Amino acid sequence: MNELPFWKRKTLNEMNREEWESLCDGCGLCCLNKLEEWDSGDVYFTSVACKLLDGQSCRCSNYEKRRDFVPDCVQLTKANVQEIAWLPPTCGYRLVSEGRDLYWWHRLVSGDPETVHQAGISARGRTISETEIDPDHLEDYIVDWPLTVGDGERAKK
């Protein structure tokens, strides 16, 4: 008998902490600075990364204490995941909350945390730290690549 993986048979609320944390594919896209247009509410991604994002691993360099250093860091929870509209279309949390499958390059599907980078989905090599730019010029760094899925197809169900 081939049991379905946990993300296909459990809701987010049924997942334990380890399962929940493993939904993160390590792309680093949620750690990019974003701009919101006041009138329309439209959100624009930039290539400017949070000062705590490790540009090579695409992981937070101080995950457990990140809110001490970045007080406005959004903590993704089971309760708020569906309310955060700016999550990239490839985000594992977003996909599972919408009842969709993970992409082939997600580490839970591929078994390899490097496939998200190999597939060109992550922020690896495409960002600049917020400590290296003038925040008054953030709009100069607007990009659309975090909103693209790329050539990746979802894993076969």
HELIX and SHEET records of a PDB file:
HELIX    1   1 PHE A    6  ARG A    9  1                                   4    
HELIX    2   2 LEU A   12  GLU A   14  5                                   3    
HELIX    3   3 ARG A   17  SER A   22  1                                   6    
HELIX    4   4 LEU A   29  CYS A   31  5                                   3    
HELIX    5   5 TYR A   63  LYS A   65  5                                   3    
HELIX    6   6 ARG A   66  PHE A   69  1                                   4    
HELIX    7   7 VAL A   81  GLU A   83  5                                   3    
HELIX    8   8 GLY A   92  SER A   97  1                                   6    
HELIX    9   9 ARG A  107  SER A  110  1                                   4    
HELIX   10  10 THR A  115  GLN A  118  1                                   4    
HELIX   11  11 GLU A  130  GLU A  132  5                                   3    
HELIX   12  12 PRO A  135  TYR A  141  5                                   7    
HELIX   13  13 TRP A  145  LEU A  147  5                                   3    
SHEET    1   A 3 LEU A  32  GLU A  36  0                                        
SHEET    2   A 3 VAL A  43  ALA A  49 -1                                        
SHEET    3   A 3 ILE A 128  SER A 129  1                                        
SHEET    1   B 2 LEU A  53  ASP A  54  0                                        
SHEET    2   B 2 ARG A  59  CYS A  60 -1                                        
END                                                                             
